[in-house]
Amino acid sequence: MILSRHKAYTRAQSPFPMTEEAKRPVEHVEIVPAASEHATILANLLELYVHDFSEFLKVKIGADGRFGYESLPLYWSEPGRQAFLVRVDGSLAGLALLKRGSALSGDESAWDMAEFFVLRAYRRHGIGTQIAHEVWRRFPGNWEVRVMQANVSAEHFWTHAISEYVGELVHPVRVEKNGECWNLFSFKSKHSL
């Protein structure tokens, strides 16, 4: 049941039509490099991402009703940063932002999964795992994925995705930096054959 302006709707009566993608199995997942002309699309997706994280982080919404993401322009001006849009059956489904250099361990050669977001309609279908595996195959080498300790569901997701990728159970280590506690996964990725 969906509530809207004090009315209760069933799914069939909802003012928000259910997408065809939500009704059928996923057929095709694309991970597309994002150029600067895609900045607005990424910024919009990052608003949804930051909103999800407002449950765990003390983030303030601006007077314009947006959280903002100050680092986004760096993905087209600094070397070692990569931005990707994710499409499922042709529709936007998420993003992946990665950068060279660890945010926690100090390993400048490691790839860091800076941000990773899959729209709720596409979660729990294996899409996130598929996206992560493809990103890791494209960028071989040392990898780090950091998860806030309060985000238990993300820790379960990353434990599964990373362990499946490397073929053995990978446990995170606890790291504290600037007063925040993180679970840090470290592993090595290789080119796909």
N, CA, C and O atoms as a DFTB+ gen file, in Angstrom:
772 C
 N C O
     1  1       0.846      -1.163       0.000
     2  2       0.000       0.000       0.000
     3  2       0.897       1.234       0.000
     4  3       1.912       1.263       0.696
     5  1       0.534       2.240      -0.768
     6  2       1.292       3.472      -0.884
     7  2       0.455       4.615      -0.324
     8  3      -0.720       4.761      -0.662
     9  1       1.066       5.421       0.532
    10  2       0.359       6.563       1.100
    11  2       0.763       7.819       0.346
    12  3       1.948       8.063       0.121
    13  1      -0.218       8.607      -0.040
    14  2       0.056       9.848      -0.741
    15  2      -0.981      10.882      -0.355
    16  3      -2.174      10.698      -0.594
    17  1      -0.514      11.992       0.254
    18  2      -1.382      13.092       0.659
    19  2      -2.614      12.589       1.395
    20  3      -3.745      12.946       1.065
    21  1      -2.369      11.749       2.402
    22  2      -3.380      11.220       3.313
    23  2      -4.342      10.228       2.660
    24  3      -5.362       9.892       3.262
    25  1      -4.052       9.755       1.464
    26  2      -4.872       8.728       0.830
    27  2      -4.064       7.446       0.791
    28  3      -2.840       7.469       0.663
    29  1      -4.751       6.350       0.900
    30  2      -4.089       5.060       0.782
    31  2      -4.417       4.480      -0.589
    32  3      -5.572       4.474      -1.012
    33  1      -3.391       3.996      -1.273
    34  2      -3.573       3.412      -2.596
    35  2      -3.060       1.983      -2.580
    36  3      -2.108       1.670      -1.865
    37  1      -3.679       1.128      -3.354
    38  2      -3.091      -0.181      -3.597
    39  2      -2.091       0.005      -4.730
    40  3      -2.085       1.056      -5.371
    41  1      -1.261      -0.971      -4.988
    42  2      -0.272      -0.863      -6.065
    43  2      -0.968      -0.560      -7.392
    44  3      -0.462       0.244      -8.176
    45  1      -2.105      -1.178      -7.658
    46  2      -2.816      -0.974      -8.918
    47  2      -3.352       0.450      -9.049
    48  3      -3.481       0.950     -10.167
    49  1      -3.665       1.108      -7.944
    50  2      -4.218       2.456      -7.981
    51  2      -3.159       3.534      -7.803
    52  3      -3.475       4.721      -7.881
    53  1      -1.939       3.158      -7.571
    54  2      -0.885       4.108      -7.242
    55  2      -0.740       5.196      -8.299
    56  3      -0.828       4.915      -9.494
    57  1      -0.516       6.458      -7.860
    58  2      -0.245       7.523      -8.820
    59  2       1.159       7.401      -9.419
    60  3       1.498       8.138     -10.345
    61  1       1.975       6.482      -8.903
    62  2       3.325       6.244      -9.396
    63  2       3.321       4.920     -10.138
    64  3       3.328       3.866      -9.501
    65  1       3.310       4.941     -11.464
    66  2       3.228       3.689     -12.209
    67  2       4.445       2.813     -11.972
    68  3       5.570       3.305     -11.883
    69  1       4.213       1.522     -11.872
    70  2       5.287       0.551     -11.695
    71  2       6.006       0.400     -13.035
    72  3       5.363       0.240     -14.073
    73  1       7.319       0.452     -13.012
    74  2       8.073       0.336     -14.256
    75  2       8.037      -1.092     -14.759
    76  3       7.844      -2.040     -13.997
    77  1       8.226      -1.220     -16.045
    78  2       8.298      -2.556     -16.638
    79  2       9.487      -3.321     -16.066
    80  3       9.426      -4.539     -15.902
    81  1      10.596      -2.585     -15.754
    82  2      11.790      -3.232     -15.221
    83  2      11.512      -3.908     -13.888
    84  3      12.087      -4.954     -13.587
    85  1      10.627      -3.310     -13.083
    86  2      10.317      -3.883     -11.777
    87  2       9.443      -5.119     -11.903
    88  3       9.378      -5.926     -10.975
    89  1       8.769      -5.282     -13.038
    90  2       7.844      -6.395     -13.221
    91  2       8.506      -7.647     -13.793
    92  3       7.992      -8.751     -13.615
    93  1       9.636      -7.489     -14.475
    94  2      10.227      -8.632     -15.150
    95  2      11.681      -8.834     -14.755
    96  3      12.309      -7.928     -14.207
    97  1      12.220     -10.021     -15.030
    98  2      13.628     -10.263     -14.686
    99  2      14.561      -9.378     -15.510
   100  3      14.233      -8.976     -16.626
   101  1      15.712      -9.087     -14.947
   102  2      16.714      -8.261     -15.610
   103  2      17.332      -9.039     -16.761
   104  3      17.653     -10.220     -16.629
   105  1      17.493      -8.362     -17.887
   106  2      18.095      -9.011     -19.042
   107  2      19.504      -8.514     -19.331
   108  3      20.367      -9.295     -19.733
   109  1      19.748      -7.202     -19.126
   110  2      21.024      -6.645     -19.553
   111  2      21.474      -5.526     -18.603
   112  3      20.731      -4.576     -18.357
   113  1      22.693      -5.650     -18.077
   114  2      23.276      -4.634     -17.202
   115  2      24.461      -4.014     -17.933
   116  3      25.344      -4.725     -18.414
   117  1      24.475      -2.679     -18.012
   118  2      25.570      -1.944     -18.641
   119  2      26.243      -1.040     -17.619
   120  3      25.574      -0.399     -16.808
   121  1      27.561      -0.992     -17.662
   122  2      28.339      -0.066     -16.848
   123  2      29.028       0.861     -17.840
   124  3      29.969       0.469     -18.529
   125  1      28.540       2.107     -17.899
   126  2      28.930       3.049     -18.938
   127  2      29.799       4.159     -18.345
   128  3      29.393       4.805     -17.379
   129  1      30.993       4.391     -18.913
   130  2      31.800       5.512     -18.429
   131  2      31.008       6.817     -18.541
   132  3      30.371       7.078     -19.561
   133  1      31.053       7.624     -17.496
   134  2      30.317       8.892     -17.466
   135  2      31.275      10.025     -17.797
   136  3      32.321      10.175     -17.167
   137  1      30.906      10.816     -18.789
   138  2      31.677      11.996     -19.172
   139  2      31.103      13.217     -18.457
   140  3      30.074      13.129     -17.787
   141  1      31.775      14.345     -18.605
   142  2      31.327      15.549     -17.902
   143  2      29.916      15.959     -18.297
   144  3      29.222      16.593     -17.503
   145  1      29.476      15.616     -19.498
   146  2      28.107      15.953     -19.890
   147  2      27.060      15.126     -19.131
   148  3      25.867      15.420     -19.201
   149  1      27.505      14.103     -18.413
   150  2      26.612      13.293     -17.577
   151  2      26.596      13.765     -16.122
   152  3      25.986      13.120     -15.269
   153  1      27.259      14.881     -15.837
   154  2      27.393      15.361     -14.453
   155  2      26.032      15.585     -13.788
   156  3      25.865      15.259     -12.612
   157  1      25.069      16.130     -14.510
   158  2      23.757      16.387     -13.917
   159  2      23.061      15.082     -13.546
   160  3      22.427      14.991     -12.495
   161  1      23.176      14.089     -14.391
   162  2      22.564      12.776     -14.098
   163  2      23.213      12.180     -12.853
   164  3      22.520      11.706     -11.953
   165  1      24.542      12.204     -12.802
   166  2      25.252      11.678     -11.631
   167  2      24.872      12.462     -10.376
   168  3      24.649      11.869      -9.320
   169  1      24.796      13.774     -10.483
   170  2      24.431      14.606      -9.327
   171  2      23.042      14.236      -8.812
   172  3      22.819      14.181      -7.602
   173  1      22.112      13.985      -9.729
   174  2      20.760      13.590      -9.312
   175  2      20.771      12.232      -8.613
   176  3      20.109      12.056      -7.590
   177  1      21.514      11.277      -9.155
   178  2      21.616       9.961      -8.513
   179  2      22.314      10.069      -7.157
   180  3      21.951       9.370      -6.210
   181  1      23.313      10.943      -7.068
   182  2      24.017      11.119      -5.796
   183  2      23.106      11.705      -4.724
   184  3      23.312      11.437      -3.540
   185  1      22.127      12.481      -5.097
   186  2      21.147      12.977      -4.122
   187  2      20.402      11.812      -3.477
   188  3      20.198      11.793      -2.263
   189  1      19.999      10.844      -4.291
   190  2      19.310       9.659      -3.754
   191  2      20.252       8.852      -2.868
   192  3      19.857       8.355      -1.813
   193  1      21.484       8.730      -3.304
   194  2      22.508       7.998      -2.557
   195  2      22.753       8.636      -1.186
   196  3      22.747       7.952      -0.163
   197  1      22.966       9.942      -1.181
   198  2      23.227      10.637       0.086
   199  2      21.993      10.571       0.984
   200  3      22.127      10.435       2.200
   201  1      20.810      10.664       0.412
   202  2      19.583      10.517       1.206
   203  2      19.569       9.168       1.915
   204  3      19.230       9.095       3.096
   205  1      19.934       8.095       1.203
   206  2      20.018       6.771       1.835
   207  2      20.996       6.795       3.007
   208  3      20.740       6.184       4.044
   209  1      22.115       7.502       2.844
   210  2      23.134       7.535       3.890
   211  2      22.809       8.483       5.028
   212  3      23.470       8.445       6.066
   213  1      21.811       9.331       4.858
   214  2      21.464      10.254       5.938
   215  2      20.981       9.497       7.173
   216  3      20.894      10.067       8.260
   217  1      20.670       8.225       7.003
   218  2      20.310       7.360       8.133
   219  2      21.525       7.090       9.019
   220  3      21.383       6.874      10.222
   221  1      22.720       7.104       8.423
   222  2      23.940       6.761       9.145
   223  2      24.863       7.952       9.386
   224  3      25.602       7.978      10.370
   225  1      24.820       8.929       8.497
   226  2      25.712      10.082       8.571
   227  2      24.943      11.324       8.986
   228  3      23.744      11.451       8.741
   229  1      25.663      12.228       9.617
   230  2      25.066      13.526       9.935
   231  2      25.302      14.435       8.734
   232  3      26.288      15.169       8.677
   233  1      24.384      14.372       7.782
   234  2      24.482      15.226       6.606
   235  2      23.368      16.255       6.661
   236  3      22.246      15.965       7.076
   237  1      23.701      17.446       6.239
   238  2      22.717      18.525       6.242
   239  2      22.240      18.772       4.823
   240  3      23.026      18.798       3.876
   241  1      20.960      18.950       4.702
   242  2      20.408      19.318       3.408
   243  2      20.516      20.829       3.275
   244  3      20.315      21.559       4.245
   245  1      20.831      21.292       2.084
   246  2      20.995      22.716       1.858
   247  2      19.664      23.451       1.769
   248  3      18.600      22.835       1.717
   249  1      19.740      24.745       1.752
   250  2      18.541      25.579       1.650
   251  2      17.812      25.342       0.334
   252  3      16.618      25.620       0.222
   253  1      18.543      24.819      -0.680
   254  2      17.933      24.533      -1.979
   255  2      17.270      23.157      -2.016
   256  3      16.758      22.743      -3.056
   257  1      17.277      22.438      -0.872
   258  2      16.662      21.109      -0.810
   259  2      17.547      20.006      -1.354
   260  3      17.067      18.905      -1.619
   261  1      18.828      20.280      -1.525
   262  2      19.767      19.285      -2.058
   263  2      20.900      19.059      -1.047
   264  3      21.257      19.952      -0.279
   265  1      21.441      17.865      -1.070
   266  2      22.600      17.560      -0.233
   267  2      23.876      18.051      -0.902
   268  3      24.755      18.599      -0.237
   269  1      23.982      17.861      -2.195
   270  2      25.178      18.230      -2.935
   271  2      26.276      17.187      -2.786
   272  3      26.258      16.374      -1.862
   273  1      27.224      17.222      -3.704
   274  2      28.365      16.310      -3.686
   275  2      29.543      17.079      -4.282
   276  3      29.756      17.081      -5.495
   277  1      30.296      17.729      -3.404
   278  2      31.355      18.649      -3.821
   279  2      32.443      18.010      -4.675
   280  3      33.050      18.690      -5.502
   281  1      32.699      16.725      -4.493
   282  2      33.803      16.073      -5.200
   283  2      33.470      15.683      -6.636
   284  3      34.365      15.267      -7.372
   285  1      32.231      15.801      -7.050
   286  2      31.851      15.317      -8.382
   287  2      32.687      15.931      -9.512
   288  3      33.125      15.177     -10.381
   289  1      32.938      17.241      -9.564
   290  2      33.742      17.795     -10.665
   291  2      35.155      17.210     -10.751
   292  3      35.771      17.231     -11.817
   293  1      35.665      16.692      -9.640
   294  2      37.018      16.120      -9.644
   295  2      37.127      14.889     -10.540
   296  3      38.225      14.530     -10.965
   297  1      35.998      14.241     -10.832
   298  2      36.025      13.040     -11.660
   299  2      36.372      13.335     -13.109
   300  3      36.634      12.410     -13.877
   301  1      36.380      14.616     -13.503
   302  2      36.788      14.988     -14.855
   303  2      37.980      15.914     -14.849
   304  3      38.408      16.364     -15.912
   305  1      38.533      16.215     -13.680
   306  2      39.688      17.115     -13.637
   307  2      40.913      16.497     -12.970
   308  3      42.021      17.005     -13.143
   309  1      40.744      15.422     -12.218
   310  2      41.875      14.771     -11.551
   311  2      42.129      13.400     -12.158
   312  3      41.193      12.633     -12.382
   313  1      43.393      13.092     -12.425
   314  2      43.699      11.743     -12.914
   315  2      43.444      10.711     -11.813
   316  3      43.493      11.028     -10.625
   317  1      43.177       9.492     -12.223
   318  2      42.972       8.415     -11.258
   319  2      41.557       8.332     -10.726
   320  3      41.297       7.580      -9.786
   321  1      40.634       9.088     -11.307
   322  2      39.221       9.015     -10.903
   323  2      38.403       8.510     -12.088
   324  3      38.660       8.874     -13.236
   325  1      37.428       7.678     -11.796
   326  2      36.561       7.103     -12.818
   327  2      35.122       7.187     -12.349
   328  3      34.822       6.885     -11.194
   329  1      34.229       7.595     -13.241
   330  2      32.799       7.673     -12.933
   331  2      32.034       6.807     -13.937
   332  3      32.330       6.811     -15.132
   333  1      31.059       6.074     -13.434
   334  2      30.255       5.196     -14.278
   335  2      28.774       5.333     -13.952
   336  3      28.386       5.465     -12.791
   337  1      27.960       5.300     -14.994
   338  2      26.521       5.163     -14.845
   339  2      26.173       3.703     -15.062
   340  3      26.820       3.011     -15.848
   341  1      25.157       3.240     -14.366
   342  2      24.702       1.860     -14.520
   343  2      23.312       1.898     -15.130
   344  3      22.437       2.635     -14.675
   345  1      23.123       1.094     -16.163
   346  2      21.813       0.957     -16.793
   347  2      21.403      -0.514     -16.754
   348  3      22.218      -1.408     -16.983
   349  1      20.144      -0.740     -16.464
   350  2      19.588      -2.089     -16.478
   351  2      18.478      -2.085     -17.519
   352  3      17.513      -1.328     -17.419
   353  1      18.631      -2.940     -18.514
   354  2      17.678      -2.996     -19.623
   355  2      17.415      -1.607     -20.192
   356  3      16.285      -1.281     -20.556
   357  1      18.468      -0.788     -20.267
   358  2      18.380       0.530     -20.858
   359  2      18.002       1.657     -19.917
   360  3      18.144       2.825     -20.279
   361  1      17.523       1.343     -18.712
   362  2      17.104       2.370     -17.760
   363  2      18.180       2.629     -16.714
   364  3      18.888       1.714     -16.295
   365  1      18.295       3.900     -16.293
   366  2      19.248       4.229     -15.231
   367  2      18.969       3.392     -13.991
   368  3      17.818       3.241     -13.581
   369  1      20.025       2.850     -13.396
   370  2      19.857       2.001     -12.220
   371  2      20.851       2.304     -11.116
   372  3      20.701       1.784     -10.010
   373  1      21.872       3.134     -11.374
   374  2      22.835       3.430     -10.324
   375  2      24.106       4.055     -10.853
   376  3      24.168       4.541     -11.982
   377  1      25.125       4.028      -9.996
   378  2      26.411       4.625     -10.340
   379  2      27.526       3.944      -9.568
   380  3      27.296       3.273      -8.562
   381  1      28.726       4.131     -10.061
   382  2      29.942       3.715      -9.349
   383  2      30.982       4.804      -9.571
   384  3      31.256       5.197     -10.705
   385  1      31.560       5.287      -8.470
   386  2      32.648       6.264      -8.532
   387  2      33.856       5.629      -7.869
   388  3      33.769       5.152      -6.738
   389  1      34.980       5.622      -8.565
   390  2      36.180       5.058      -7.980
   391  2      37.345       5.997      -8.180
   392  3      37.356       6.834      -9.082
   393  1      38.321       5.834      -7.315
   394  2      39.501       6.683      -7.411
   395  2      40.731       5.895      -6.989
   396  3      40.657       4.936      -6.221
   397  1      41.847       6.332      -7.513
   398  2      43.124       5.719      -7.159
   399  2      43.598       6.350      -5.864
   400  3      43.603       7.573      -5.726
   401  1      44.000       5.511      -4.912
   402  2      44.490       5.988      -3.624
   403  2      43.484       5.736      -2.524
   404  3      42.329       6.153      -2.611
   405  1      43.929       5.053      -1.493
   406  2      43.062       4.689      -0.379
   407  2      42.651       5.894       0.455
   408  3      43.453       6.788       0.724
   409  1      41.398       5.899       0.853
   410  2      40.901       6.951       1.751
   411  2      41.222       6.629       3.204
   412  3      41.130       7.505       4.064
   413  1      41.601       5.371       3.492
   414  2      41.844       4.967       4.882
   415  2      43.241       4.444       5.163
   416  3      43.858       4.839       6.153
   417  1      43.753       3.565       4.315
   418  2      45.011       2.887       4.650
   419  2      46.261       3.651       4.234
   420  3      47.351       3.380       4.736
   421  1      46.108       4.606       3.318
   422  2      47.273       5.332       2.831
   423  2      47.928       4.696       1.618
   424  3      48.903       5.240       1.099
   425  1      47.422       3.556       1.148
   426  2      47.978       2.878      -0.027
   427  2      47.588       3.677      -1.277
   428  3      46.439       3.625      -1.716
   429  1      48.541       4.411      -1.842
   430  2      48.264       5.268      -3.001
   431  2      48.032       4.471      -4.282
   432  3      47.476       5.005      -5.242
   433  1      48.448       3.206      -4.317
   434  2      48.265       2.410      -5.528
   435  2      46.923       1.680      -5.553
   436  3      46.519       1.171      -6.599
   437  1      46.235       1.621      -4.427
   438  2      44.977       0.874      -4.351
   439  2      43.847       1.647      -5.024
   440  3      43.818       2.877      -5.015
   441  1      42.931       0.900      -5.600
   442  2      41.681       1.483      -6.081
   443  2      40.719       1.547      -4.912
   444  3      40.631       0.616      -4.112
   445  1      40.001       2.650      -4.823
   446  2      39.030       2.865      -3.752
   447  2      37.642       2.985      -4.372
   448  3      37.430       3.792      -5.278
   449  1      36.691       2.178      -3.883
   450  2      35.304       2.308      -4.329
   451  2      34.728       3.491      -3.559
   452  3      34.164       3.331      -2.477
   453  1      34.881       4.683      -4.136
   454  2      34.501       5.911      -3.444
   455  2      33.004       5.950      -3.166
   456  3      32.588       6.249      -2.047
   457  1      32.193       5.651      -4.177
   458  2      30.738       5.642      -4.017
   459  2      30.175       4.544      -4.905
   460  3      30.669       4.306      -6.007
   461  1      29.146       3.885      -4.419
   462  2      28.507       2.790      -5.158
   463  2      27.034       2.825      -4.797
   464  3      26.677       2.755      -3.621
   465  1      26.180       2.933      -5.800
   466  2      24.753       3.098      -5.532
   467  2      23.926       2.364      -6.574
   468  3      24.152       2.488      -7.777
   469  1      22.963       1.596      -6.079
   470  2      21.994       0.911      -6.928
   471  2      20.612       1.321      -6.443
   472  3      20.319       1.233      -5.251
   473  1      19.760       1.771      -7.364
   474  2      18.397       2.157      -7.006
   475  2      17.680       0.996      -6.324
   476  3      17.895      -0.166      -6.667
   477  1      16.842       1.317      -5.373
   478  2      16.152       0.295      -4.582
   479  2      15.400      -0.730      -5.429
   480  3      15.368      -1.907      -5.073
   481  1      14.804      -0.317      -6.522
   482  2      14.050      -1.248      -7.371
   483  2      14.926      -2.353      -7.948
   484  3      14.421      -3.405      -8.340
   485  1      16.244      -2.119      -8.003
   486  2      17.158      -3.090      -8.592
   487  2      17.982      -3.850      -7.553
   488  3      18.840      -4.654      -7.918
   489  1      17.738      -3.612      -6.291
   490  2      18.497      -4.289      -5.242
   491  2      17.936      -5.687      -5.002
   492  3      16.772      -5.964      -5.292
   493  1      18.780      -6.554      -4.469
   494  2      18.436      -7.923      -4.095
   495  2      18.098      -8.801      -5.302
   496  3      17.328      -9.756      -5.200
   497  1      18.698      -8.450      -6.455
   498  2      18.536      -9.250      -7.670
   499  2      19.897      -9.677      -8.222
   500  3      19.972     -10.219      -9.324
   501  1      20.972      -9.438      -7.468
   502  2      22.313      -9.778      -7.928
   503  2      22.948      -8.724      -8.824
   504  3      24.077      -8.896      -9.284
   505  1      22.226      -7.630      -9.074
   506  2      22.731      -6.597      -9.976
   507  2      23.932      -5.882      -9.365
   508  3      24.926      -5.659     -10.056
   509  1      23.863      -5.522      -8.099
   510  2      24.974      -4.843      -7.445
   511  2      26.245      -5.677      -7.491
   512  3      27.328      -5.156      -7.759
   513  1      26.112      -6.966      -7.230
   514  2      27.269      -7.866      -7.285
   515  2      27.830      -7.921      -8.698
   516  3      29.046      -7.880      -8.886
   517  1      26.961      -8.013      -9.680
   518  2      27.389      -8.048     -11.078
   519  2      28.140      -6.768     -11.448
   520  3      29.171      -6.824     -12.118
   521  1      27.631      -5.628     -11.016
   522  2      28.277      -4.345     -11.297
   523  2      29.657      -4.289     -10.647
   524  3      30.642      -3.944     -11.298
   525  1      29.723      -4.629      -9.363
   526  2      30.999      -4.586      -8.638
   527  2      32.030      -5.493      -9.307
   528  3      33.175      -5.086      -9.500
   529  1      31.640      -6.709      -9.660
   530  2      32.576      -7.647     -10.291
   531  2      33.109      -7.087     -11.606
   532  3      34.302      -7.198     -11.892
   533  1      32.236      -6.489     -12.401
   534  2      32.675      -5.922     -13.682
   535  2      33.643      -4.761     -13.466
   536  3      34.639      -4.656     -14.181
   537  1      33.374      -3.898     -12.505
   538  2      34.281      -2.781     -12.204
   539  2      35.643      -3.325     -11.787
   540  3      36.671      -2.843     -12.263
   541  1      35.662      -4.318     -10.909
   542  2      36.932      -4.880     -10.447
   543  2      37.706      -5.531     -11.588
   544  3      38.934      -5.450     -11.622
   545  1      37.011      -6.176     -12.523
   546  2      37.692      -6.775     -13.677
   547  2      38.316      -5.699     -14.568
   548  3      39.395      -5.898     -15.125
   549  1      37.639      -4.572     -14.699
   550  2      38.144      -3.494     -15.557
   551  2      39.360      -2.788     -14.965
   552  3      40.163      -2.213     -15.700
   553  1      39.497      -2.828     -13.658
   554  2      40.581      -2.112     -12.978
   555  2      41.339      -3.081     -12.070
   556  3      41.108      -3.110     -10.861
   557  1      42.237      -3.868     -12.646
   558  2      42.971      -4.845     -11.840
   559  2      43.941      -4.167     -10.879
   560  3      44.399      -3.046     -11.105
   561  1      44.236      -4.886      -9.799
   562  2      45.180      -4.382      -8.806
   563  2      44.599      -4.479      -7.413
   564  3      43.614      -5.179      -7.180
   565  1      45.222      -3.770      -6.495
   566  2      44.740      -3.753      -5.114
   567  2      43.487      -2.893      -5.022
   568  3      43.397      -1.824      -5.626
   569  1      42.525      -3.388      -4.251
   570  2      41.255      -2.689      -4.065
   571  2      40.935      -2.540      -2.597
   572  3      41.301      -3.383      -1.778
   573  1      40.247      -1.456      -2.269
   574  2      39.698      -1.257      -0.928
   575  2      38.256      -0.799      -1.050
   576  3      37.915       0.055      -1.869
   577  1      37.428      -1.391      -0.217
   578  2      36.034      -0.985      -0.102
   579  2      35.795      -0.715       1.367
   580  3      36.013      -1.588       2.207
   581  1      35.346       0.494       1.683
   582  2      35.115       0.861       3.083
   583  2      33.622       0.990       3.324
   584  3      32.870       1.494       2.490
   585  1      33.221       0.517       4.494
   586  2      31.804       0.520       4.870
   587  2      31.706       1.087       6.281
   588  3      32.438       0.669       7.178
   589  1      30.799       2.038       6.472
   590  2      30.576       2.552       7.823
   591  2      30.054       1.421       8.694
   592  3      29.214       0.637       8.253
   593  1      30.537       1.330       9.913
   594  2      30.137       0.230      10.787
   595  2      28.644       0.196      11.045
   596  3      28.083      -0.881      11.248
   597  1      27.994       1.333      11.042
   598  2      26.550       1.372      11.290
   599  2      25.749       0.797      10.128
   600  3      24.581       0.453      10.307
   601  1      26.343       0.684       8.947
   602  2      25.637       0.226       7.758
   603  2      25.787      -1.289       7.607
   604  3      26.563      -1.769       6.780
   605  1      25.043      -2.019       8.407
   606  2      25.152      -3.483       8.471
   607  2      24.762      -4.134       7.147
   608  3      25.414      -5.085       6.718
   609  1      23.715      -3.642       6.495
   610  2      23.290      -4.262       5.234
   611  2      24.368      -4.102       4.161
   612  3      24.578      -5.014       3.361
   613  1      25.053      -2.953       4.133
   614  2      26.140      -2.766       3.166
   615  2      27.299      -3.707       3.472
   616  3      27.925      -4.236       2.554
   617  1      27.585      -3.919       4.741
   618  2      28.668      -4.847       5.081
   619  2      28.337      -6.260       4.597
   620  3      29.213      -6.956       4.082
   621  1      27.082      -6.689       4.757
   622  2      26.679      -8.013       4.263
   623  2      26.820      -8.082       2.744
   624  3      27.321      -9.069       2.205
   625  1      26.375      -7.024       2.055
   626  2      26.479      -6.997       0.592
   627  2      27.931      -7.129       0.158
   628  3      28.257      -7.983      -0.667
   629  1      28.819      -6.279       0.716
   630  2      30.209      -6.285       0.286
   631  2      30.921      -7.580       0.668
   632  3      31.758      -8.069      -0.091
   633  1      30.598      -8.142       1.834
   634  2      31.198      -9.433       2.208
   635  2      30.865     -10.480       1.151
   636  3      31.739     -11.227       0.712
   637  1      29.604     -10.533       0.747
   638  2      29.173     -11.498      -0.270
   639  2      29.834     -11.210      -1.616
   640  3      30.424     -12.105      -2.222
   641  1      29.737      -9.949      -2.091
   642  2      30.247      -9.608      -3.422
   643  2      31.753      -9.842      -3.533
   644  3      32.221     -10.400      -4.525
   645  1      32.505      -9.422      -2.533
   646  2      33.963      -9.569      -2.577
   647  2      34.359     -11.030      -2.429
   648  3      35.212     -11.519      -3.171
   649  1      33.754     -11.728      -1.485
   650  2      34.095     -13.141      -1.272
   651  2      33.784     -13.981      -2.507
   652  3      34.552     -14.874      -2.864
   653  1      32.658     -13.695      -3.158
   654  2      32.316     -14.411      -4.385
   655  2      33.329     -14.107      -5.483
   656  3      33.698     -14.994      -6.253
   657  1      33.772     -12.869      -5.555
   658  2      34.723     -12.468      -6.592
   659  2      36.085     -13.139      -6.410
   660  3      36.656     -13.656      -7.371
   661  1      36.604     -13.134      -5.186
   662  2      37.948     -13.686      -4.962
   663  2      37.935     -15.192      -4.716
   664  3      38.988     -15.830      -4.754
   665  1      36.766     -15.767      -4.466
   666  2      36.659     -17.212      -4.297
   667  2      36.931     -17.711      -2.901
   668  3      37.109     -18.913      -2.704
   669  1      36.968     -16.825      -1.927
   670  2      37.124     -17.219      -0.532
   671  2      36.542     -16.126       0.353
   672  3      36.401     -14.981      -0.077
   673  1      36.209     -16.476       1.574
   674  2      35.605     -15.517       2.480
   675  2      36.608     -14.424       2.843
   676  3      37.721     -14.707       3.286
   677  1      36.199     -13.183       2.649
   678  2      37.040     -12.032       2.969
   679  2      36.348     -11.264       4.084
   680  3      35.190     -10.866       3.956
   681  1      37.071     -11.061       5.177
   682  2      36.543     -10.317       6.317
   683  2      37.145      -8.913       6.325
   684  3      38.316      -8.741       5.985
   685  1      36.367      -7.925       6.705
   686  2      36.924      -6.574       6.810
   687  2      37.712      -6.409       8.103
   688  3      37.556      -7.186       9.044
   689  1      38.558      -5.389       8.134
   690  2      39.237      -5.007       9.364
   691  2      38.640      -3.685       9.810
   692  3      38.206      -2.882       8.985
   693  1      38.620      -3.459      11.113
   694  2      38.067      -2.231      11.660
   695  2      39.139      -1.148      11.625
   696  3      40.267      -1.356      12.072
   697  1      38.768       0.009      11.086
   698  2      39.689       1.148      10.985
   699  2      38.963       2.379      11.499
   700  3      37.797       2.610      11.176
   701  1      39.665       3.164      12.301
   702  2      39.089       4.423      12.769
   703  2      39.911       5.562      12.189
   704  3      41.141       5.557      12.250
   705  1      39.200       6.552      11.619
   706  2      39.883       7.710      11.057
   707  2      38.997       8.925      11.249
   708  3      37.806       8.900      10.937
   709  1      39.589       9.982      11.763
   710  2      38.874      11.242      12.009
   711  2      37.600      11.039      12.832
   712  3      36.577      11.678      12.586
   713  1      37.684      10.143      13.807
   714  2      36.554       9.909      14.704
   715  2      35.454       9.030      14.145
   716  3      34.440       8.823      14.811
   717  1      35.627       8.504      12.933
   718  2      34.633       7.615      12.336
   719  2      35.185       6.201      12.261
   720  3      36.369       5.998      11.992
   721  1      34.312       5.221      12.504
   722  2      34.702       3.806      12.459
   723  2      34.236       3.185      11.152
   724  3      33.084       3.337      10.745
   725  1      35.154       2.486      10.509
   726  2      34.885       1.863       9.219
   727  2      35.245       0.383       9.269
   728  3      36.094      -0.037      10.056
   729  1      34.597      -0.391       8.430
   730  2      35.024      -1.750       8.131
   731  2      35.669      -1.686       6.752
   732  3      35.034      -1.266       5.785
   733  1      36.919      -2.099       6.659
   734  2      37.691      -1.970       5.433
   735  2      37.982      -3.342       4.837
   736  3      38.615      -4.190       5.467
   737  1      37.509      -3.541       3.614
   738  2      37.811      -4.755       2.864
   739  2      38.994      -4.464       1.949
   740  3      39.016      -3.437       1.272
   741  1      39.972      -5.356       1.924
   742  2      41.122      -5.227       1.028
   743  2      41.270      -6.527       0.262
   744  3      41.202      -7.607       0.849
   745  1      41.473      -6.433      -1.046
   746  2      41.620      -7.631      -1.879
   747  2      42.287      -7.238      -3.184
   748  3      42.500      -6.057      -3.457
   749  1      42.612      -8.233      -3.982
   750  2      43.287      -8.001      -5.266
   751  2      42.351      -8.446      -6.383
   752  3      41.696      -9.484      -6.294
   753  1      42.306      -7.640      -7.428
   754  2      41.501      -7.972      -8.598
   755  2      42.430      -8.240      -9.786
   756  3      43.535      -7.704      -9.863
   757  1      41.962      -9.072     -10.698
   758  2      42.738      -9.415     -11.888
   759  2      41.883      -9.169     -13.131
   760  3      40.655      -9.134     -13.063
   761  1      42.568      -8.997     -14.277
   762  2      41.844      -8.875     -15.563
   763  2      41.030     -10.139     -15.783
   764  3      41.444     -11.234     -15.404
   765  1      39.864      -9.973     -16.402
   766  2      39.103     -11.163     -16.797
   767  2      39.713     -11.732     -18.065
   768  3      40.300     -11.008     -18.868
   769  1      39.570     -13.008     -18.230
   770  2      40.129     -13.664     -19.420
   771  2      39.086     -13.790     -20.496
   772  3      39.371     -14.316     -21.572
